[in-house]
């Protein structure tokens, strides 16, 4: 029964989602007028203190569309127990009328039994999107040699994606030695891998942090055809480093970024994140209020960008 269920999900994705992704440059269809509002979810790392039913109820009360569920060591679902715990989490979230919009993993390649086990479990539950990433440059080595290794890793992952009906988004983090920090490096990777199932979980905050004077616009446009998911963060600069703020209070131009995404046909999940220490120190109910407010800011800017 499980194999049959997984095959149905795989066929559904390959027959519809993958065919759509193959349209247009880089794997995403060009927008034809206004697009449906993307689902807005929250990164469940910020609600790690809640069990599955409480997480689902809280996200419902905050008016979210779904959850960006952590499926990694220390997350809501431990990969070692994914076959048991992921169905339980999904049932609780869907029981509140929400969706597991995406999962966040520590997956970096298609190698290893744990990677296959996590993706098979997600596919069985009809989950389509998952976040990947975490490669590092060598401090002394040639960055292009590192990218060759990343391309090999993600090529192996693409084969699993295509078999299971999944798409992955590499998460770009700003900062020294992070693959994806300059953003252009990911474009080279996606083009070399050549699979519409491998793309970007485009972190708007980190992309702007690495190129605030205008590079963010070029990189966003370059990656837009490859963007499967987006992450929302905001900040201002203190010296040469970002100081993270509530969404809507910093320098990230969400309307402009979402307009670029809309023009490329993006319609994947948007996950709200909170890196500011004030959020982490706030009481539980205040955290809920801040998440709800952030979701409102994101939906407002999605509407201004042309989504309906």
Secondary structure, 3 states (H helix, E strand, C coil): CHHHHHHHHHHHHHHHHHHHHCCCHHHCCCCCCCCCCCCEEEEHHHHCCCCHHHHHHHHHHCCCCEEEEEECCCCCECHHHHHHHHHHHHHHHHHCCCEEEEEECCCCCCCCHHHHHHHHHHHHCCCCEEEECCCECCCCCCHHHHHHHHHHHHHHHHHHHHHHCCEEEEECCCCCCECCCCCHHHHHHHHHHCCCCEEEEEEHHHHHHHCCCCHHHHHHHHHHCCEEEEEECEEEEECCEEEEECCCCCCCCHHHHHHHHHHCCCCCCEEECCCCHHHHHCCHHHHHHHHHHHHHHHHHHHHHCCCC
